[in-house]
Amino acid sequence: MTTIEGANVLVTGGQRGLGRAFAREFLHRGAAKVYVSARKPESSGDPRIVPVELEVTDPDSIAAVAERAGDVSIVVNNAGVLRPAPLLQTEMADVVETFETNVFGPLRIARAFAPILAANGGGALVDIHSVLSWSSGAAAYGASKAALWSITNSLRIELAGQGTQVVGVHLGFADTDMVKAIAAPKISPAEVALAVADGLEQGATEVLVDDFARQVKATLSGPVEGLALPFVR
């Protein structure tokens, strides 16, 4: 389990949507400082929130943030992009960008911050997935989240020796700008942040935020055709 009170935290994509909710929840639980990243960071007016410029597809940008945020014990890989067009209709450049951001970006973050987490006592790495990691019809986004899920499960094994809690987070749709065009039930970002913070403090390795995530995971033992979600076909 990971102690949030007194911790220094990095949340990628931390200035809007889920990321902003994570920052607020961590501060509510007593975090000392939260670095929130954005491509174009803005000041929050709260001295406990430290905006940092970060492009997760750029190794030099990640290295600069790792040098600045060398005091963190919790890292949340939240930054991501959503390209909803079908795979056969999406420009290959958009597919590549999706994987660069949603898969290789979090892996780069993990590689840069693993030594920092080890030096600061182990801490925690949190990767934000989706029920679309398990479904079909979610195009490049779902494929990228499935790849990240696999990476998270591998990182959990690789980082166990240094005492890092690796948490994979699955949820349906949160009420954010990213998914506002998708007609599906949505939960509040605050609910997601609450579940993730609880999971960290309880020592969880996986957080299934809502009933939808639990229902979809339960279908994994069934036929693959049952994984298609009607609103993402």
Contacts in CASP RR format, 6 or more apart in sequence:
PFRMAT RR
TARGET T0000
AUTHOR 0000-0000-0000
METHOD contacts of the structure
MODEL  1
MTTIEGANVLVTGGQRGLGRAFAREFLHRGAAKVYVSARKPESSGDPRIV
PVELEVTDPDSIAAVAERAGDVSIVVNNAGVLRPAPLLQTEMADVVETFE
TNVFGPLRIARAFAPILAANGGGALVDIHSVLSWSSGAAAYGASKAALWS
ITNSLRIELAGQGTQVVGVHLGFADTDMVKAIAAPKISPAEVALAVADGL
EQGATEVLVDDFARQVKATLSGPVEGLALPFVR
1 165 0 8 1.000
1 200 0 8 1.000
1 201 0 8 1.000
1 202 0 8 1.000
1 203 0 8 1.000
2 73 0 8 1.000
2 74 0 8 1.000
2 123 0 8 1.000
2 124 0 8 1.000
2 165 0 8 1.000
2 200 0 8 1.000
2 201 0 8 1.000
2 203 0 8 1.000
3 201 0 8 1.000
4 26 0 8 1.000
4 29 0 8 1.000
4 30 0 8 1.000
4 31 0 8 1.000
4 74 0 8 1.000
4 197 0 8 1.000
4 200 0 8 1.000
4 201 0 8 1.000
5 29 0 8 1.000
5 30 0 8 1.000
5 31 0 8 1.000
6 30 0 8 1.000
6 31 0 8 1.000
6 32 0 8 1.000
7 26 0 8 1.000
7 30 0 8 1.000
7 31 0 8 1.000
7 32 0 8 1.000
7 72 0 8 1.000
7 73 0 8 1.000
7 74 0 8 1.000
8 31 0 8 1.000
8 32 0 8 1.000
8 33 0 8 1.000
8 34 0 8 1.000
8 35 0 8 1.000
8 69 0 8 1.000
8 71 0 8 1.000
8 72 0 8 1.000
8 73 0 8 1.000
8 74 0 8 1.000
9 23 0 8 1.000
9 26 0 8 1.000
9 31 0 8 1.000
9 33 0 8 1.000
9 34 0 8 1.000
9 35 0 8 1.000
9 72 0 8 1.000
9 73 0 8 1.000
9 74 0 8 1.000
9 75 0 8 1.000
9 76 0 8 1.000
10 34 0 8 1.000
10 35 0 8 1.000
10 37 0 8 1.000
10 65 0 8 1.000
10 69 0 8 1.000
10 72 0 8 1.000
10 74 0 8 1.000
10 75 0 8 1.000
10 76 0 8 1.000
10 113 0 8 1.000
11 19 0 8 1.000
11 22 0 8 1.000
11 23 0 8 1.000
11 26 0 8 1.000
11 34 0 8 1.000
11 35 0 8 1.000
11 36 0 8 1.000
11 37 0 8 1.000
11 76 0 8 1.000
11 78 0 8 1.000
12 37 0 8 1.000
12 54 0 8 1.000
12 56 0 8 1.000
12 75 0 8 1.000
12 76 0 8 1.000
12 77 0 8 1.000
12 78 0 8 1.000
12 79 0 8 1.000
12 106 0 8 1.000
12 109 0 8 1.000
13 19 0 8 1.000
13 36 0 8 1.000
13 37 0 8 1.000
13 38 0 8 1.000
13 54 0 8 1.000
13 78 0 8 1.000
13 79 0 8 1.000
13 80 0 8 1.000
14 20 0 8 1.000
14 22 0 8 1.000
14 23 0 8 1.000
14 36 0 8 1.000
14 37 0 8 1.000
14 38 0 8 1.000
14 78 0 8 1.000
14 79 0 8 1.000
15 36 0 8 1.000
15 37 0 8 1.000
15 38 0 8 1.000
15 41 0 8 1.000
15 42 0 8 1.000
15 44 0 8 1.000
15 51 0 8 1.000
16 38 0 8 1.000
16 176 0 8 1.000
16 177 0 8 1.000
17 174 0 8 1.000
17 176 0 8 1.000
17 177 0 8 1.000
17 178 0 8 1.000
17 189 0 8 1.000
18 78 0 8 1.000
18 128 0 8 1.000
18 174 0 8 1.000
18 176 0 8 1.000
18 189 0 8 1.000
18 192 0 8 1.000
18 193 0 8 1.000
19 36 0 8 1.000
19 76 0 8 1.000
19 78 0 8 1.000
19 189 0 8 1.000
19 193 0 8 1.000
20 36 0 8 1.000
20 189 0 8 1.000
21 188 0 8 1.000
21 189 0 8 1.000
21 190 0 8 1.000
21 192 0 8 1.000
21 193 0 8 1.000
22 76 0 8 1.000
22 78 0 8 1.000
22 193 0 8 1.000
22 196 0 8 1.000
22 197 0 8 1.000
23 34 0 8 1.000
23 36 0 8 1.000
23 49 0 8 1.000
24 190 0 8 1.000
24 193 0 8 1.000
25 190 0 8 1.000
25 193 0 8 1.000
25 194 0 8 1.000
25 196 0 8 1.000
25 197 0 8 1.000
26 34 0 8 1.000
26 74 0 8 1.000
26 193 0 8 1.000
26 197 0 8 1.000
27 34 0 8 1.000
27 46 0 8 1.000
27 48 0 8 1.000
27 49 0 8 1.000
29 197 0 8 1.000
29 201 0 8 1.000
31 48 0 8 1.000
31 74 0 8 1.000
32 48 0 8 1.000
33 48 0 8 1.000
33 49 0 8 1.000
33 50 0 8 1.000
33 71 0 8 1.000
34 48 0 8 1.000
34 49 0 8 1.000
34 50 0 8 1.000
35 50 0 8 1.000
35 51 0 8 1.000
35 52 0 8 1.000
35 65 0 8 1.000
35 68 0 8 1.000
35 69 0 8 1.000
35 72 0 8 1.000
36 44 0 8 1.000
36 49 0 8 1.000
36 50 0 8 1.000
36 51 0 8 1.000
36 52 0 8 1.000
37 51 0 8 1.000
37 52 0 8 1.000
37 53 0 8 1.000
37 54 0 8 1.000
37 65 0 8 1.000
37 79 0 8 1.000
38 51 0 8 1.000
38 52 0 8 1.000
38 53 0 8 1.000
38 54 0 8 1.000
39 53 0 8 1.000
39 54 0 8 1.000
39 55 0 8 1.000
40 53 0 8 1.000
41 51 0 8 1.000
41 52 0 8 1.000
41 53 0 8 1.000
42 51 0 8 1.000
43 51 0 8 1.000
44 51 0 8 1.000
50 69 0 8 1.000
52 65 0 8 1.000
52 68 0 8 1.000
52 69 0 8 1.000
53 61 0 8 1.000
53 65 0 8 1.000
54 61 0 8 1.000
54 62 0 8 1.000
54 65 0 8 1.000
54 79 0 8 1.000
55 61 0 8 1.000
56 62 0 8 1.000
56 79 0 8 1.000
56 80 0 8 1.000
56 101 0 8 1.000
56 105 0 8 1.000
56 106 0 8 1.000
56 108 0 8 1.000
56 109 0 8 1.000
57 97 0 8 1.000
57 100 0 8 1.000
57 101 0 8 1.000
57 104 0 8 1.000
57 105 0 8 1.000
59 108 0 8 1.000
62 105 0 8 1.000
62 108 0 8 1.000
62 109 0 8 1.000
62 112 0 8 1.000
63 112 0 8 1.000
65 112 0 8 1.000
66 112 0 8 1.000
66 113 0 8 1.000
66 116 0 8 1.000
69 116 0 8 1.000
70 116 0 8 1.000
70 120 0 8 1.000
71 120 0 8 1.000
72 113 0 8 1.000
72 116 0 8 1.000
72 117 0 8 1.000
72 120 0 8 1.000
73 117 0 8 1.000
73 120 0 8 1.000
73 121 0 8 1.000
73 122 0 8 1.000
73 123 0 8 1.000
73 124 0 8 1.000
74 123 0 8 1.000
74 124 0 8 1.000
74 126 0 8 1.000
74 200 0 8 1.000
75 109 0 8 1.000
75 110 0 8 1.000
75 113 0 8 1.000
75 117 0 8 1.000
75 124 0 8 1.000
75 125 0 8 1.000
75 126 0 8 1.000
76 126 0 8 1.000
76 128 0 8 1.000
76 196 0 8 1.000
77 105 0 8 1.000
77 106 0 8 1.000
77 109 0 8 1.000
77 110 0 8 1.000
77 125 0 8 1.000
77 126 0 8 1.000
77 127 0 8 1.000
77 128 0 8 1.000
77 148 0 8 1.000
78 126 0 8 1.000
78 128 0 8 1.000
79 101 0 8 1.000
79 105 0 8 1.000
79 106 0 8 1.000
80 101 0 8 1.000
80 102 0 8 1.000
80 178 0 8 1.000
81 97 0 8 1.000
81 98 0 8 1.000
81 101 0 8 1.000
81 102 0 8 1.000
81 141 0 8 1.000
82 141 0 8 1.000
82 178 0 8 1.000
82 179 0 8 1.000
83 90 0 8 1.000
83 94 0 8 1.000
83 95 0 8 1.000
83 97 0 8 1.000
83 98 0 8 1.000
83 139 0 8 1.000
83 140 0 8 1.000
83 141 0 8 1.000
84 139 0 8 1.000
84 141 0 8 1.000
84 181 0 8 1.000
84 182 0 8 1.000
84 232 0 8 1.000
85 94 0 8 1.000
85 139 0 8 1.000
86 137 0 8 1.000
86 139 0 8 1.000
87 95 0 8 1.000
87 139 0 8 1.000
87 140 0 8 1.000
87 143 0 8 1.000
90 139 0 8 1.000
90 140 0 8 1.000
94 140 0 8 1.000
95 140 0 8 1.000
98 140 0 8 1.000
98 141 0 8 1.000
98 143 0 8 1.000
98 144 0 8 1.000
99 140 0 8 1.000
99 143 0 8 1.000
99 144 0 8 1.000
99 147 0 8 1.000
101 144 0 8 1.000
102 141 0 8 1.000
102 144 0 8 1.000
102 145 0 8 1.000
102 147 0 8 1.000
102 148 0 8 1.000
103 144 0 8 1.000
103 147 0 8 1.000
103 148 0 8 1.000
103 151 0 8 1.000
106 127 0 8 1.000
106 148 0 8 1.000
106 151 0 8 1.000
107 151 0 8 1.000
110 125 0 8 1.000
110 151 0 8 1.000
110 155 0 8 1.000
113 125 0 8 1.000
114 125 0 8 1.000
114 159 0 8 1.000
114 162 0 8 1.000
114 164 0 8 1.000
117 123 0 8 1.000
117 124 0 8 1.000
117 125 0 8 1.000
117 159 0 8 1.000
117 162 0 8 1.000
117 164 0 8 1.000
118 162 0 8 1.000
118 163 0 8 1.000
118 164 0 8 1.000
121 162 0 8 1.000
121 163 0 8 1.000
122 162 0 8 1.000
122 163 0 8 1.000
122 164 0 8 1.000
122 165 0 8 1.000
123 163 0 8 1.000
123 164 0 8 1.000
123 165 0 8 1.000
124 164 0 8 1.000
124 165 0 8 1.000
124 166 0 8 1.000
124 167 0 8 1.000
124 200 0 8 1.000
125 155 0 8 1.000
125 159 0 8 1.000
125 164 0 8 1.000
125 165 0 8 1.000
125 166 0 8 1.000
125 167 0 8 1.000
126 166 0 8 1.000
126 167 0 8 1.000
126 168 0 8 1.000
126 169 0 8 1.000
126 196 0 8 1.000
126 200 0 8 1.000
127 148 0 8 1.000
127 149 0 8 1.000
127 151 0 8 1.000
127 152 0 8 1.000
127 155 0 8 1.000
127 166 0 8 1.000
127 167 0 8 1.000
127 168 0 8 1.000
127 169 0 8 1.000
128 168 0 8 1.000
128 169 0 8 1.000
129 145 0 8 1.000
129 148 0 8 1.000
129 149 0 8 1.000
129 152 0 8 1.000
129 168 0 8 1.000
129 169 0 8 1.000
129 170 0 8 1.000
130 138 0 8 1.000
130 141 0 8 1.000
130 142 0 8 1.000
130 145 0 8 1.000
130 170 0 8 1.000
130 171 0 8 1.000
130 172 0 8 1.000
131 170 0 8 1.000
131 171 0 8 1.000
131 172 0 8 1.000
131 212 0 8 1.000
131 213 0 8 1.000
131 216 0 8 1.000
131 217 0 8 1.000
131 229 0 8 1.000
132 138 0 8 1.000
132 141 0 8 1.000
132 142 0 8 1.000
132 145 0 8 1.000
132 172 0 8 1.000
132 229 0 8 1.000
132 232 0 8 1.000
133 142 0 8 1.000
133 145 0 8 1.000
133 146 0 8 1.000
133 148 0 8 1.000
133 149 0 8 1.000
133 170 0 8 1.000
134 146 0 8 1.000
134 149 0 8 1.000
134 170 0 8 1.000
134 216 0 8 1.000
134 217 0 8 1.000
134 219 0 8 1.000
134 220 0 8 1.000
134 227 0 8 1.000
135 142 0 8 1.000
135 216 0 8 1.000
135 227 0 8 1.000
135 228 0 8 1.000
135 229 0 8 1.000
135 232 0 8 1.000
136 224 0 8 1.000
136 227 0 8 1.000
136 228 0 8 1.000
136 229 0 8 1.000
137 228 0 8 1.000
137 229 0 8 1.000
137 232 0 8 1.000
137 233 0 8 1.000
138 145 0 8 1.000
138 229 0 8 1.000
138 232 0 8 1.000
139 232 0 8 1.000
149 168 0 8 1.000
149 170 0 8 1.000
152 166 0 8 1.000
152 168 0 8 1.000
155 166 0 8 1.000
156 166 0 8 1.000
156 205 0 8 1.000
159 166 0 8 1.000
160 166 0 8 1.000
165 200 0 8 1.000
165 203 0 8 1.000
165 205 0 8 1.000
166 205 0 8 1.000
167 196 0 8 1.000
167 199 0 8 1.000
167 200 0 8 1.000
167 204 0 8 1.000
167 205 0 8 1.000
167 206 0 8 1.000
167 207 0 8 1.000
168 205 0 8 1.000
168 206 0 8 1.000
168 207 0 8 1.000
169 192 0 8 1.000
169 195 0 8 1.000
169 196 0 8 1.000
169 206 0 8 1.000
169 207 0 8 1.000
169 209 0 8 1.000
170 206 0 8 1.000
170 207 0 8 1.000
170 208 0 8 1.000
170 209 0 8 1.000
170 213 0 8 1.000
170 216 0 8 1.000
170 217 0 8 1.000
171 187 0 8 1.000
171 192 0 8 1.000
171 195 0 8 1.000
171 208 0 8 1.000
171 209 0 8 1.000
171 210 0 8 1.000
171 212 0 8 1.000
171 213 0 8 1.000
172 184 0 8 1.000
172 186 0 8 1.000
172 187 0 8 1.000
172 209 0 8 1.000
172 210 0 8 1.000
172 212 0 8 1.000
172 213 0 8 1.000
172 216 0 8 1.000
173 179 0 8 1.000
173 182 0 8 1.000
173 184 0 8 1.000
173 185 0 8 1.000
173 186 0 8 1.000
173 187 0 8 1.000
174 186 0 8 1.000
174 187 0 8 1.000
174 188 0 8 1.000
174 189 0 8 1.000
174 191 0 8 1.000
174 192 0 8 1.000
175 186 0 8 1.000
175 187 0 8 1.000
175 188 0 8 1.000
175 189 0 8 1.000
176 189 0 8 1.000
179 186 0 8 1.000
182 231 0 8 1.000
182 232 0 8 1.000
183 231 0 8 1.000
184 231 0 8 1.000
185 212 0 8 1.000
187 209 0 8 1.000
187 210 0 8 1.000
191 209 0 8 1.000
191 210 0 8 1.000
192 209 0 8 1.000
195 207 0 8 1.000
195 209 0 8 1.000
196 207 0 8 1.000
196 209 0 8 1.000
198 204 0 8 1.000
198 207 0 8 1.000
199 207 0 8 1.000
208 214 0 8 1.000
208 217 0 8 1.000
216 227 0 8 1.000
216 229 0 8 1.000
219 226 0 8 1.000
219 227 0 8 1.000
220 227 0 8 1.000
END
